Amino acid sequence: MATISSAQGFTLVCFLIGFSLATFVSCQFWMSSMFNTKIVGRGNGVAGEWGNMGAGATQLAMSLVYDLIQKSVGSPPFTTWCISFFLPRMMHLFMGLLVLIFRQDLPDGNYVALHKQVDKAKDKFSKVVWHAVKNLWTLILALTHGYCFGVELIIDNVIAEYFYDKFDLILHIAGIIASTFGLANVVIV
């Protein structure tokens, strides 16, 4: 995003960011596959809430990274902000590669290998999608999750800037205050 200067590039990068953030859904599916029914809710809760806690940790860290780059490089504020986002990007790529290399899909092994061992009837993708689309509860859940999670992501992304602009706070102080919203997810009920 730091190098984009056109509307088409902005749209493409926003799509890719949204696509990469969809890992939340695959994480929830993965957690559901790894735990039995007695504790799957707790496993999904911990994974989901601590994943959201990352937004708070990011707010805290990014303002400190910004401050460190600003003091060491001395670049203009906008350039410094763009440079500071390369750190989480590299961390995201590194963790993605680790998951791809060292993952185990299911408690008994990897899905593809297990699926080859057992003769199972495969449902057609179109049939699965059709059942999901015609299920009213699935649609309601998808809409409410989309609205609520979307609002949460927007707040997590702009709250430090809001505190910075509205209350004339120092950037890292605004980041620290903003981080409390995401860091509150450390407490799981």
C-alpha positions as CSV (number, residue, x, y, z in Angstrom):
1,M,0.0,0.0,0.0
2,A,2.9,2.3,0.7
3,T,4.0,2.4,-2.9
4,I,0.5,2.7,-4.5
5,S,-0.4,5.9,-6.3
6,S,-3.4,5.0,-8.5
7,A,-7.0,4.1,-7.9
8,Q,-6.6,0.7,-9.6
9,G,-3.6,-0.1,-7.4
10,F,-5.4,0.9,-4.3
11,T,-8.4,-1.3,-5.2
12,L,-6.1,-4.3,-5.9
13,V,-4.2,-3.9,-2.7
14,C,-7.4,-3.5,-0.7
15,F,-8.7,-6.7,-2.2
16,L,-5.5,-8.6,-1.4
17,I,-5.5,-7.2,2.2
18,G,-9.1,-8.3,2.6
19,F,-8.3,-11.7,1.1
20,S,-5.4,-12.2,3.5
21,L,-7.6,-11.2,6.4
22,A,-9.9,-13.9,5.5
23,T,-7.5,-16.2,7.2
24,F,-9.6,-15.7,10.3
25,V,-12.3,-18.0,8.7
26,S,-9.8,-20.7,7.8
27,C,-8.3,-20.4,11.3
28,Q,-11.7,-21.0,12.9
29,F,-12.3,-24.0,10.6
30,W,-8.8,-25.4,11.4
31,M,-9.5,-25.0,15.2
32,S,-12.9,-26.8,14.7
33,S,-11.1,-29.7,13.0
34,M,-8.4,-29.9,15.8
35,F,-10.6,-30.0,18.9
36,N,-13.4,-32.3,19.9
37,T,-17.0,-31.0,20.6
38,K,-16.4,-30.6,24.3
39,I,-13.8,-27.9,23.9
40,V,-14.1,-26.7,20.4
41,G,-15.9,-23.5,21.5
42,R,-13.1,-22.6,23.9
43,G,-10.5,-23.3,21.2
44,N,-12.3,-21.1,18.7
45,G,-12.8,-18.4,21.3
46,V,-9.1,-18.4,22.2
47,A,-8.0,-18.4,18.6
48,G,-10.5,-15.7,17.5
49,E,-10.2,-13.4,20.5
50,W,-6.4,-13.6,20.7
51,G,-6.3,-13.1,16.9
52,N,-8.3,-9.9,17.6
53,M,-5.9,-9.0,20.4
54,G,-3.3,-8.8,17.7
55,A,-5.0,-5.6,16.5
56,G,-4.3,-4.1,19.9
57,A,-0.7,-5.3,19.9
58,T,-0.3,-3.9,16.4
59,Q,-1.6,-0.5,17.5
60,L,0.9,-0.4,20.3
61,A,3.8,-1.7,18.3
62,M,3.2,0.4,15.1
63,S,3.3,3.7,16.9
64,L,6.6,2.7,18.6
65,V,8.0,1.4,15.3
66,Y,6.9,4.7,13.7
67,D,8.6,6.7,16.4
68,L,11.8,4.6,16.1
69,I,12.0,5.1,12.3
70,Q,11.2,8.8,12.6
71,K,14.1,9.3,15.1
72,S,16.6,7.2,13.3
73,V,15.9,8.0,9.6
74,G,14.3,11.5,10.0
75,S,12.0,11.0,7.0
76,P,8.7,13.0,6.6
77,P,5.8,11.7,8.7
78,F,3.9,10.2,5.7
79,T,7.0,8.4,4.4
80,T,7.8,7.1,7.9
81,W,4.3,5.8,8.3
82,C,4.5,3.9,5.0
83,I,8.0,2.5,5.8
84,S,6.8,1.3,9.2
85,F,4.2,-1.0,7.6
86,F,6.8,-3.1,5.9
87,L,7.6,-4.8,9.3
88,P,4.1,-6.4,9.8
89,R,4.0,-7.3,6.1
90,M,7.2,-9.2,6.4
91,M,6.0,-10.9,9.7
92,H,2.8,-11.9,8.0
93,L,4.6,-13.4,5.0
94,F,7.0,-15.2,7.3
95,M,4.3,-16.7,9.5
96,G,2.3,-17.7,6.4
97,L,5.4,-19.6,5.1
98,L,5.9,-21.3,8.4
99,V,2.3,-22.5,8.4
100,L,2.6,-23.8,4.9
101,I,5.8,-25.6,5.6
102,F,5.1,-27.1,9.1
103,R,1.3,-27.4,9.2
104,Q,-0.8,-30.4,10.2
105,D,-4.3,-30.0,8.9
106,L,-6.1,-32.5,11.3
107,P,-5.2,-34.2,14.6
108,D,-4.6,-37.5,12.7
109,G,-2.5,-36.0,9.9
110,N,-2.9,-34.0,6.7
111,Y,-6.3,-33.8,5.0
112,V,-5.1,-34.8,1.5
113,A,-3.2,-37.9,2.8
114,L,-6.0,-39.0,5.0
115,H,-8.6,-38.5,2.2
116,K,-6.5,-40.7,-0.1
117,Q,-6.4,-43.5,2.5
118,V,-10.2,-43.7,3.1
119,D,-12.8,-44.0,0.3
120,K,-15.2,-41.2,1.1
121,A,-18.1,-39.8,-0.9
122,K,-17.3,-36.3,-2.0
123,D,-20.0,-33.7,-2.1
124,K,-20.0,-31.5,-5.1
125,F,-19.0,-27.9,-4.3
126,S,-22.1,-26.5,-5.9
127,K,-24.3,-28.7,-3.7
128,V,-22.5,-27.5,-0.6
129,V,-22.8,-23.9,-1.6
130,W,-26.5,-24.4,-2.5
131,H,-27.3,-25.8,1.0
132,A,-25.5,-22.9,2.6
133,V,-27.3,-20.3,0.5
134,K,-30.7,-21.7,1.2
135,N,-30.2,-22.0,4.9
136,L,-31.7,-18.9,6.5
137,W,-29.5,-19.2,9.7
138,T,-26.3,-19.3,7.6
139,L,-27.3,-16.1,5.8
140,I,-28.2,-14.4,9.1
141,L,-24.9,-15.5,10.7
142,A,-22.9,-14.3,7.7
143,L,-24.6,-10.9,7.6
144,T,-24.3,-10.2,11.3
145,H,-20.7,-11.4,11.4
146,G,-19.9,-9.3,8.3
147,Y,-21.4,-6.2,9.8
148,C,-20.0,-6.6,13.3
149,F,-16.5,-7.8,12.3
150,G,-16.3,-5.1,9.6
151,V,-17.0,-2.4,12.2
152,E,-14.5,-3.9,14.6
153,L,-11.8,-3.9,11.9
154,I,-12.6,-0.3,10.9
155,I,-12.4,0.9,14.5
156,D,-9.1,-1.1,15.1
157,N,-7.6,0.6,12.0
158,V,-8.6,4.2,12.5
159,I,-8.9,4.7,16.3
160,A,-5.3,5.8,16.8
161,E,-5.6,8.3,14.0
162,Y,-8.9,9.5,15.5
163,F,-7.3,10.1,18.9
164,Y,-4.3,11.7,17.3
165,D,-6.4,14.1,15.2
166,K,-9.3,14.8,17.6
167,F,-7.4,15.1,20.9
168,D,-4.0,16.3,19.6
169,L,-2.2,13.4,21.3
170,I,1.3,12.4,20.5
171,L,1.2,9.5,18.0
172,H,2.6,6.8,20.2
173,I,0.3,7.9,23.1
174,A,-2.7,7.7,20.7
175,G,-1.4,4.2,19.7
176,I,-1.1,3.1,23.3
177,I,-4.7,4.2,24.1
178,A,-6.0,2.6,20.9
179,S,-4.2,-0.6,21.7
180,T,-6.4,-1.1,24.7
181,F,-9.4,-1.9,22.5
182,G,-7.8,-4.9,20.9
183,L,-5.7,-5.9,24.0
184,A,-9.0,-6.3,26.0
185,N,-9.4,-9.5,24.0
186,V,-6.8,-11.1,26.3
187,V,-9.6,-11.8,28.7
188,I,-11.7,-14.7,27.5
189,V,-15.0,-15.5,29.2
